[in-house]
């Protein structure tokens, strides 16, 4: 009897086990596991941006420039203020352009065209699409960028700025003191990349802090509020202005993107297609191997073999433009030639163009180029391209484009626009053609 009962019990256990179904992880459990595995600290939270106003948690702050609300308020106005354009090549462009002429919020804080031009051009078009030579300027006299500028969104995750990493005495530029001359001489201040670049930018982009800016427009009061501990003889300078703009720029975060909400626990913030695309990004496509900071940037430099700006109608640039050398332009080392910094990946949907030379116009073109891993630049042989060919199905490519285009898109970057600037001028541009284009008089 006992033997029969034991056999019956064993048969029942076997029956239950044989009928039990294996519980598969959900796509959210699987995806979040992959994300955590690819973070630098093994935690999902690594990729979450600070909340707006959480200044103490903004990374890579320059110790000389602690972020305050007062600095951000001043920096925001200065960034969009055409009244800083005090030193144009010709009077026709006096007080007509600003830093934001080349960094338009609705275009991912980039130009609305393939190339940014400040002094020497007029017009705005639709979201910065039109910018033409101003009367009296020769092409060689304009302030044009030989490489497409990098966005200032999420720039707090970058330590050394520009595609070449030229600016900043910190991080990647430690040990490069031999190259701190010319534009990079400002690195001898010891400041971090963003602060150093902003200081040099005043001369480079023909801006000035003078009595007109301080007293006619009224910025002196805001400098007093932002820098009360700086002696008055040093308070109203490009250096303090650069610190204020640096504070503002570090606060520009795409922290309302759906992927950010997903990381915080809102599983329905992403569609199934976007979740599949994210799995590819962190998995098979291995985008995360290079784009591995919280903003999916990286402070490393790679040669991809993309074409240069002069090939696509860029002004005041040419085949021998040293800016085409990327990191090599700064270090002077042959092994650094044609290597460019890994950019961040949020709000790509707003971009007009991609890569340092504006050689691609859609995210799909970027992915196709990376899948093929073949150089299009005659100076970069295929064996130097820091990519390896890979394949994606049509659906997989669609999913990863959906993730990059939509899951990483913060829809309201215009929240970083001021309501007005103290000059009362139209911004970001104040020339007659731009005012007409923007409907601003």
C-alpha positions as CSV (number, residue, x, y, z in Angstrom):
1,X,0.0,0.0,0.0
2,X,2.8,2.4,1.0
3,X,4.7,1.6,-2.2
4,X,1.6,2.2,-4.3
5,X,1.0,5.6,-2.6
6,X,4.7,6.5,-3.1
7,X,4.5,5.6,-6.8
8,X,1.3,7.6,-7.2
9,X,2.9,10.6,-5.5
10,X,6.0,10.4,-7.7
11,X,3.8,10.1,-10.8
12,X,1.8,13.2,-9.7
13,X,5.0,15.3,-9.2
14,X,6.3,14.1,-12.6
15,X,3.0,15.1,-14.2
16,X,3.0,18.6,-12.7
17,X,6.6,19.2,-13.6
18,X,6.1,18.0,-17.2
19,X,3.1,20.3,-17.6
20,X,4.8,23.4,-16.1
21,X,5.7,26.0,-18.7
22,X,9.0,27.8,-18.6
23,X,8.5,31.4,-17.7
24,X,10.2,33.6,-20.3
25,X,11.4,37.1,-19.3
26,X,9.3,39.9,-20.7
27,X,10.8,42.2,-23.3
28,X,11.1,44.9,-20.6
29,X,12.9,42.6,-18.2
30,X,15.2,41.5,-21.0
31,X,15.9,45.0,-22.3
32,X,16.5,46.5,-18.9
33,X,18.9,43.7,-18.1
34,X,20.8,44.4,-21.3
35,X,20.9,48.1,-20.6
36,X,22.2,47.5,-17.1
37,X,24.9,45.1,-18.3
38,X,26.2,47.7,-20.7
39,X,26.4,50.5,-18.2
40,X,29.7,51.4,-16.6
41,X,28.4,50.6,-13.1
42,X,26.1,47.7,-13.9
43,X,23.0,49.8,-13.0
44,X,20.1,50.9,-15.2
45,X,20.2,54.3,-13.5
46,X,23.6,55.1,-15.1
47,X,21.8,56.3,-18.2
48,X,19.2,58.5,-16.4
49,X,19.8,62.2,-16.7
50,X,19.5,64.6,-13.7
51,X,16.2,66.3,-13.3
52,X,15.9,69.9,-14.4
53,X,17.2,72.1,-11.6
54,X,19.3,69.3,-10.1
55,X,22.5,71.2,-10.7
56,X,24.7,69.4,-8.2
57,X,24.3,66.2,-10.2
58,X,25.4,67.6,-13.5
59,X,28.7,65.7,-14.2
60,X,32.0,67.1,-15.3
61,X,31.5,70.6,-13.8
62,X,34.6,72.8,-13.8
63,X,35.6,73.3,-10.1
64,X,36.3,76.9,-10.9
65,X,32.7,77.4,-12.1
66,X,30.1,75.8,-9.8
67,X,26.7,76.0,-11.3
68,X,24.1,78.4,-9.8
69,X,20.7,79.6,-10.9
70,X,22.0,83.1,-11.3
71,X,24.7,82.0,-13.7
72,X,22.3,80.0,-15.7
73,X,19.9,82.9,-16.0
74,X,22.7,85.2,-17.2
75,X,24.2,82.6,-19.5
76,X,20.9,81.8,-21.2
77,X,20.4,85.5,-22.1
78,X,24.0,85.9,-23.3
79,X,23.8,82.8,-25.5
80,X,20.8,84.2,-27.4
81,X,21.8,87.9,-27.3
82,X,22.7,89.5,-30.7
83,X,23.8,92.5,-28.8
84,X,27.1,90.7,-28.0
85,X,28.0,91.0,-31.7
86,X,30.1,94.1,-31.1
87,X,33.1,93.3,-33.3
88,X,31.9,92.2,-36.8
89,X,34.2,92.5,-39.8
90,X,31.8,95.1,-41.2
91,X,29.2,97.3,-39.7
92,X,26.4,95.6,-41.7
93,X,26.5,92.7,-39.2
94,X,26.8,94.8,-36.1
95,X,24.5,93.4,-33.3
96,X,22.9,90.9,-35.8
97,X,24.1,87.4,-34.7
98,X,24.5,85.4,-31.5
99,X,25.9,82.1,-30.3
100,X,22.4,80.6,-31.1
101,X,22.7,81.6,-34.7
102,X,24.5,78.3,-35.1
103,X,22.8,76.4,-32.2
104,X,19.0,76.5,-32.8
105,X,16.9,74.6,-30.2
106,X,14.4,73.2,-32.6
107,X,17.2,71.9,-34.8
108,X,18.9,69.9,-32.0
109,X,20.9,73.0,-31.0
110,X,22.6,72.9,-34.4
111,X,22.3,75.0,-37.6
112,X,19.2,74.6,-39.7
113,X,21.6,74.0,-42.7
114,X,24.8,72.0,-43.3
115,X,27.1,74.8,-41.9
116,X,26.9,77.4,-39.2
117,X,27.7,81.0,-40.1
118,X,27.7,83.9,-37.6
119,X,29.4,87.1,-38.7
120,X,29.3,87.7,-42.4
121,X,25.8,86.3,-43.2
122,X,22.2,87.3,-43.0
123,X,18.9,85.5,-43.1
124,X,17.3,82.8,-41.1
125,X,14.7,81.1,-43.3
126,X,12.6,78.4,-41.7
127,X,14.4,77.3,-38.5
128,X,17.8,78.5,-39.7
129,X,17.6,77.0,-43.2
130,X,18.6,80.2,-45.0
131,X,21.9,82.0,-44.4
132,X,23.6,84.0,-47.2
133,X,26.6,86.2,-47.5
134,X,26.0,89.7,-46.2
135,X,26.8,92.7,-48.4
136,X,30.4,93.6,-48.6
137,X,31.8,90.3,-47.2
138,X,34.1,88.0,-49.1
139,X,33.9,84.3,-48.4
140,X,37.3,84.3,-46.7
141,X,36.0,87.0,-44.2
142,X,33.0,85.2,-42.8
143,X,32.9,83.4,-39.5
144,X,32.0,80.0,-40.8
145,X,32.6,76.6,-39.3
146,X,34.7,74.2,-41.4
147,X,33.1,71.3,-39.6
148,X,29.4,71.0,-38.6
149,X,29.2,72.2,-35.0
150,X,28.5,69.7,-32.3
151,X,25.3,70.1,-30.4
152,X,25.3,71.8,-27.0
153,X,22.6,69.4,-25.7
154,X,23.8,67.1,-23.0
155,X,27.2,68.8,-23.3
156,X,27.7,68.2,-19.6
157,X,28.7,64.7,-20.5
158,X,31.6,65.9,-22.6
159,X,34.9,67.0,-21.0
160,X,36.9,68.3,-24.0
161,X,35.0,70.2,-26.7
162,X,34.8,70.3,-30.5
163,X,35.1,67.3,-32.7
164,X,38.9,67.5,-32.1
165,X,38.6,67.8,-28.3
166,X,40.8,70.9,-28.6
167,X,39.5,72.8,-25.6
168,X,40.1,72.0,-21.9
169,X,43.1,71.3,-19.7
170,X,41.3,68.3,-18.3
171,X,40.7,64.6,-19.1
172,X,41.8,63.7,-22.7
173,X,44.1,66.8,-22.9
174,X,46.2,65.9,-20.0
175,X,49.7,65.4,-21.4
176,X,49.0,67.5,-24.6
177,X,50.5,70.7,-23.3
178,X,52.8,70.8,-26.3
179,X,49.7,71.6,-28.4
180,X,48.4,74.4,-26.3
181,X,49.0,77.2,-28.7
182,X,46.9,79.2,-31.1
183,X,43.2,78.5,-30.3
184,X,44.2,76.1,-27.6
185,X,46.4,78.6,-25.7
186,X,43.3,79.2,-23.5
187,X,43.9,75.7,-22.0
188,X,46.7,77.2,-19.9
189,X,44.0,78.7,-17.7
190,X,43.4,75.2,-16.4
191,X,39.7,75.3,-17.2
192,X,37.6,72.5,-18.4
193,X,36.6,72.2,-22.1
194,X,33.4,74.1,-22.1
195,X,34.6,77.1,-20.1
196,X,37.9,77.2,-22.1
197,X,36.0,77.1,-25.4
198,X,33.6,79.8,-24.4
199,X,36.4,82.2,-23.5
200,X,38.2,81.7,-26.8
201,X,34.8,81.9,-28.6
202,X,34.5,85.6,-27.7
203,X,37.4,86.5,-29.9
204,X,36.8,83.8,-32.5
205,X,33.1,84.8,-33.0
206,X,33.8,88.5,-32.7
207,X,31.7,89.1,-29.5
208,X,32.4,91.5,-26.7
209,X,31.3,92.5,-23.2
210,X,31.5,96.3,-23.2
211,X,29.7,99.3,-21.7
212,X,26.9,99.1,-24.3
213,X,26.2,95.5,-23.3
214,X,26.6,96.1,-19.6
215,X,24.8,99.5,-19.2
216,X,22.7,100.3,-22.3
217,X,21.3,96.8,-22.4
218,X,21.4,96.3,-18.6
219,X,23.5,93.1,-18.2
220,X,25.7,94.6,-15.4
221,X,23.0,93.8,-12.8
222,X,22.9,90.2,-13.9
223,X,26.7,89.9,-13.7
224,X,26.5,91.3,-10.2
225,X,24.0,88.7,-9.2
226,X,25.9,85.8,-10.8
227,X,29.4,86.8,-9.6
228,X,29.1,88.7,-6.4
229,X,32.4,87.3,-5.1
230,X,34.4,88.3,-8.1
231,X,36.1,91.8,-7.7
232,X,34.4,94.4,-9.9
233,X,37.5,94.9,-12.0
234,X,37.3,91.3,-13.1
235,X,33.5,90.8,-13.0
236,X,32.4,92.0,-16.4
237,X,34.7,90.0,-18.8
238,X,34.5,87.3,-21.4
239,X,35.8,84.9,-18.7
240,X,32.8,85.5,-16.4
241,X,30.5,85.6,-19.4
242,X,31.9,82.2,-20.5
243,X,31.3,80.8,-17.1
244,X,27.7,81.9,-17.2
245,X,27.2,80.5,-20.6
246,X,28.9,77.3,-19.5
247,X,26.5,76.9,-16.6
248,X,23.5,77.4,-18.9
249,X,24.8,75.0,-21.5
250,X,25.5,72.3,-18.9
251,X,21.8,72.6,-17.8
252,X,20.5,71.8,-21.3
253,X,19.4,68.2,-21.0
254,X,17.0,66.0,-23.1
255,X,15.6,64.6,-19.9
256,X,12.0,64.5,-21.2
257,X,12.7,62.0,-24.0
258,X,10.6,58.8,-23.9
259,X,13.7,56.7,-23.2
260,X,14.4,58.7,-20.1
261,X,10.9,58.0,-18.9
262,X,11.3,54.3,-19.7
263,X,14.5,54.2,-17.6
264,X,12.5,55.7,-14.7
265,X,10.0,52.8,-14.8
266,X,7.3,53.9,-17.4
267,X,7.4,50.8,-19.5
268,X,4.7,52.1,-21.9
269,X,6.9,55.1,-22.7
270,X,8.4,53.1,-25.6
271,X,6.6,51.2,-28.3
272,X,7.4,47.6,-29.1
273,X,9.3,48.7,-32.1
274,X,11.4,51.1,-30.1
275,X,12.1,48.4,-27.5
276,X,13.3,46.1,-30.2
277,X,15.5,48.8,-31.6
278,X,16.9,49.4,-28.1
279,X,17.8,45.7,-27.8
280,X,19.7,46.0,-31.1
281,X,21.4,49.2,-30.1
282,X,22.7,47.6,-26.9
283,X,23.1,44.1,-28.5
284,X,23.5,42.9,-32.0
285,X,24.3,46.3,-33.6
286,X,26.7,47.0,-30.7
287,X,26.2,50.8,-31.0
288,X,26.8,51.0,-27.3
289,X,30.5,49.9,-27.7
290,X,31.3,53.5,-28.8
291,X,28.2,55.5,-27.7
292,X,28.5,54.5,-24.1
293,X,28.0,57.5,-21.9
294,X,24.6,58.4,-20.5
295,X,24.0,60.7,-23.5
296,X,25.5,58.0,-25.8
297,X,28.6,60.0,-26.5
298,X,32.2,59.1,-25.8
299,X,35.4,61.0,-25.2
300,X,37.3,58.9,-27.7
301,X,38.3,59.7,-31.2
302,X,37.8,57.4,-34.2
303,X,38.4,57.6,-38.0
304,X,35.2,56.6,-39.8
305,X,36.2,57.8,-43.3
306,X,33.3,60.3,-43.7
307,X,33.5,63.1,-46.3
308,X,34.5,66.7,-45.4
309,X,32.4,69.9,-45.4
310,X,34.0,71.5,-48.5
311,X,32.5,68.7,-50.7
312,X,29.0,69.8,-49.9
313,X,29.1,73.5,-50.5
314,X,30.6,74.6,-47.2
315,X,31.9,78.2,-47.3
316,X,35.4,79.3,-46.2
317,X,36.7,75.8,-46.1
318,X,38.6,73.6,-48.6
319,X,40.4,70.3,-49.1
320,X,43.4,71.3,-47.1
321,X,41.4,72.9,-44.2
322,X,43.2,71.7,-41.0
323,X,39.8,71.2,-39.4
324,X,39.4,68.2,-41.7
325,X,42.2,66.5,-39.6
326,X,40.0,66.2,-36.5
327,X,42.0,65.3,-33.4
328,X,45.2,65.5,-35.5
329,X,44.6,69.2,-36.0
330,X,45.1,69.7,-32.3
331,X,47.7,67.1,-31.3
332,X,49.8,67.4,-34.4
333,X,50.2,63.6,-34.3
334,X,49.8,61.7,-37.6
335,X,48.1,58.8,-35.9
336,X,45.3,61.2,-34.8
337,X,44.6,62.5,-38.3
338,X,41.0,62.2,-39.4
339,X,39.8,61.0,-36.0
340,X,36.7,62.7,-34.6
341,X,35.0,62.6,-31.2
342,X,32.0,60.3,-30.7
343,X,28.9,62.5,-30.6
344,X,25.8,62.2,-28.5
345,X,22.6,60.6,-30.0
346,X,19.6,62.4,-28.5
347,X,17.2,64.4,-30.8
348,X,18.8,63.2,-34.0
349,X,15.4,63.6,-35.6
350,X,15.9,67.4,-35.5
351,X,19.3,67.4,-37.2
352,X,19.8,68.8,-40.7
353,X,22.9,66.7,-41.3
354,X,25.2,64.2,-39.6
355,X,29.0,63.7,-39.2
356,X,31.7,66.3,-39.1
357,X,31.3,67.2,-42.7
358,X,27.5,67.1,-42.9
359,X,27.9,64.2,-45.3
360,X,24.7,62.4,-44.4
361,X,21.2,63.8,-44.2
362,X,19.1,61.0,-42.6
363,X,19.6,58.6,-39.8
364,X,19.0,55.7,-42.3
365,X,22.0,57.0,-44.4
366,X,24.1,57.0,-41.2
367,X,23.2,53.4,-40.4
368,X,23.8,52.3,-43.9
369,X,27.2,53.9,-43.9
370,X,28.1,52.2,-40.6
371,X,26.8,48.8,-41.8
372,X,29.0,48.9,-44.9
373,X,32.1,50.3,-43.0
374,X,33.7,51.6,-46.2
375,X,35.5,54.9,-46.3
376,X,34.2,57.7,-48.5
377,X,37.2,59.9,-47.7
378,X,40.2,59.6,-50.0
379,X,42.5,60.4,-47.0
380,X,41.2,57.4,-45.0
381,X,41.8,53.9,-46.2
382,X,39.3,51.2,-45.4
383,X,41.7,49.5,-43.1
384,X,41.8,52.6,-40.9
385,X,38.0,52.8,-40.5
386,X,37.1,52.1,-36.9
387,X,33.9,50.1,-38.0
388,X,33.2,46.5,-38.8
389,X,30.5,45.6,-41.4
390,X,27.3,44.1,-39.9
391,X,23.9,43.2,-41.2
392,X,20.4,44.1,-40.1
393,X,17.2,42.9,-41.6
394,X,14.8,45.5,-43.0
395,X,12.7,45.2,-39.9
396,X,15.7,45.4,-37.6
397,X,16.9,48.6,-39.3
398,X,13.4,50.1,-39.1
399,X,13.3,49.3,-35.3
400,X,16.7,50.8,-34.6
401,X,15.8,53.9,-36.6
402,X,12.6,54.2,-34.6
403,X,14.6,54.0,-31.3
404,X,17.1,56.6,-32.4
405,X,14.5,58.9,-34.0
406,X,11.7,58.8,-31.5
407,X,12.6,57.1,-28.2
408,X,15.6,59.5,-27.9
409,X,13.7,62.6,-28.9
410,X,12.9,65.2,-26.4
411,X,10.0,67.2,-28.0
412,X,10.4,70.5,-26.2
413,X,13.9,71.8,-26.5
414,X,12.4,75.3,-27.0
415,X,11.8,75.4,-23.2
416,X,15.4,76.5,-23.1
417,X,14.6,79.7,-25.1
418,X,14.4,82.9,-23.1
419,X,11.2,85.0,-23.5
420,X,13.3,87.9,-24.5
421,X,16.9,89.3,-24.4
422,X,17.8,92.5,-22.6
423,X,18.6,94.4,-25.8
424,X,15.0,93.8,-27.0
425,X,16.4,92.5,-30.3
426,X,15.0,89.7,-32.3
427,X,17.0,86.5,-31.7
428,X,18.9,84.4,-32.5
429,X,19.5,86.8,-35.5
430,X,18.8,90.5,-35.7
431,X,19.5,91.4,-39.4
432,X,16.6,92.7,-41.5
433,X,16.3,89.6,-43.5
434,X,16.2,87.4,-40.4
435,X,13.6,89.6,-38.8
436,X,11.4,89.2,-41.8
437,X,12.0,85.4,-42.0
438,X,11.0,85.1,-38.3
439,X,8.2,87.5,-38.4
440,X,9.9,89.5,-35.7
441,X,10.1,93.3,-35.8
